[in-house]
């Protein structure tokens, strides 16, 4: 979990302890919780798994700071069960499902990354917003950056739906940061170049740690995305091309129509 998320989780745990025992939530705790939620939204970015925690803190604005009236054992037990459920959803689940961290590359160079768009004028585009136009390929490049290069790390995923994953997981992956600095100056020298082509219908982000590891050791790595044939082909201007299921149908029909070969 990220720093402000830890603070939100701690506030949620204390709130549930106070509510379950019929005690008033201190005004100071209310202020801390609200400040942590705002700071997390601005500095870290929201994620769906934290919504129960956000809702618990927001409930304080609706007058939920007041102590509970005395009640019988059944109601007290119900309050403790509800508090346990909220703690599981608002504390345990975010802790068990954090924003992942990519393995650190082990080479001596800092890493830079940038985007290119390669156009193949000999082919016509079949996918995306401009069918029948020139075929375009978005290419992301990793390279050894100049010594001392600094700046914000790029995102692991820039949008789209990776491999048909549910939006909940896709949104979580968009919060992951890489170790590469966007548009950092390249280190002086001549570097070997590696071309990476993703698997059919696969997310283009696959093997990102390996690309960073190579760039940190003095390689330039160019990752080519195949629009319509990857789960999502992101372009540097923000638009992207999703996977086209018609391609799979075409391949299946061709395979079915091909004569059988092999030895019996």
Secondary structure in CASP SS format (residue, H / E / C, confidence):
PFRMAT SS
TARGET T0000
AUTHOR 0000-0000-0000
METHOD secondary structure of the structure
MODEL  1
X C 1.00
X C 1.00
X H 1.00
X H 1.00
X H 1.00
X H 1.00
X H 1.00
X H 1.00
X H 1.00
X H 1.00
X H 1.00
X H 1.00
X H 1.00
X H 1.00
X H 1.00
X H 1.00
X H 1.00
X H 1.00
X H 1.00
X H 1.00
X C 1.00
X C 1.00
X C 1.00
X C 1.00
X C 1.00
X C 1.00
X H 1.00
X H 1.00
X H 1.00
X H 1.00
X H 1.00
X H 1.00
X H 1.00
X H 1.00
X H 1.00
X H 1.00
X H 1.00
X H 1.00
X H 1.00
X H 1.00
X H 1.00
X H 1.00
X H 1.00
X H 1.00
X C 1.00
X C 1.00
X C 1.00
X H 1.00
X H 1.00
X H 1.00
X H 1.00
X H 1.00
X H 1.00
X H 1.00
X H 1.00
X H 1.00
X H 1.00
X H 1.00
X H 1.00
X H 1.00
X H 1.00
X H 1.00
X C 1.00
X C 1.00
X C 1.00
X C 1.00
X C 1.00
X C 1.00
X C 1.00
X C 1.00
X C 1.00
X C 1.00
X H 1.00
X H 1.00
X H 1.00
X H 1.00
X H 1.00
X H 1.00
X H 1.00
X H 1.00
X H 1.00
X H 1.00
X H 1.00
X H 1.00
X H 1.00
X H 1.00
X H 1.00
X H 1.00
X H 1.00
X H 1.00
X H 1.00
X H 1.00
X H 1.00
X H 1.00
X H 1.00
X H 1.00
X C 1.00
X C 1.00
X C 1.00
X C 1.00
X C 1.00
X C 1.00
X C 1.00
X C 1.00
X C 1.00
X C 1.00
X C 1.00
X C 1.00
X C 1.00
X C 1.00
X E 1.00
X E 1.00
X E 1.00
X E 1.00
X E 1.00
X E 1.00
X E 1.00
X E 1.00
X E 1.00
X E 1.00
X E 1.00
X E 1.00
X E 1.00
X E 1.00
X C 1.00
X C 1.00
X C 1.00
X C 1.00
X C 1.00
X C 1.00
X C 1.00
X C 1.00
X C 1.00
X E 1.00
X E 1.00
X E 1.00
X E 1.00
X E 1.00
X E 1.00
X E 1.00
X E 1.00
X E 1.00
X E 1.00
X E 1.00
X E 1.00
X C 1.00
X C 1.00
X C 1.00
X C 1.00
X C 1.00
X C 1.00
X C 1.00
X E 1.00
X E 1.00
X E 1.00
X C 1.00
X C 1.00
X C 1.00
X C 1.00
X C 1.00
X C 1.00
X H 1.00
X H 1.00
X H 1.00
X C 1.00
X C 1.00
X H 1.00
X H 1.00
X H 1.00
X H 1.00
X H 1.00
X H 1.00
X H 1.00
X C 1.00
X C 1.00
X C 1.00
X E 1.00
X E 1.00
X E 1.00
X E 1.00
X E 1.00
X E 1.00
X C 1.00
X C 1.00
X C 1.00
X E 1.00
X C 1.00
X C 1.00
X C 1.00
X C 1.00
X C 1.00
X E 1.00
X E 1.00
X E 1.00
X E 1.00
X E 1.00
X E 1.00
X C 1.00
X C 1.00
X C 1.00
X C 1.00
X C 1.00
X C 1.00
X C 1.00
X C 1.00
X C 1.00
X C 1.00
X H 1.00
X H 1.00
X H 1.00
X H 1.00
X H 1.00
X H 1.00
X H 1.00
X H 1.00
X H 1.00
X C 1.00
X C 1.00
X E 1.00
X E 1.00
X E 1.00
X E 1.00
X E 1.00
X E 1.00
X C 1.00
X C 1.00
X C 1.00
X C 1.00
X C 1.00
X C 1.00
X C 1.00
X E 1.00
X E 1.00
X E 1.00
X C 1.00
X C 1.00
X C 1.00
X C 1.00
X C 1.00
X E 1.00
X E 1.00
X E 1.00
X C 1.00
X C 1.00
X H 1.00
X H 1.00
X H 1.00
X H 1.00
X H 1.00
X H 1.00
X H 1.00
X H 1.00
X H 1.00
X H 1.00
X H 1.00
X H 1.00
X H 1.00
X C 1.00
X C 1.00
X C 1.00
X C 1.00
X C 1.00
X C 1.00
X C 1.00
END
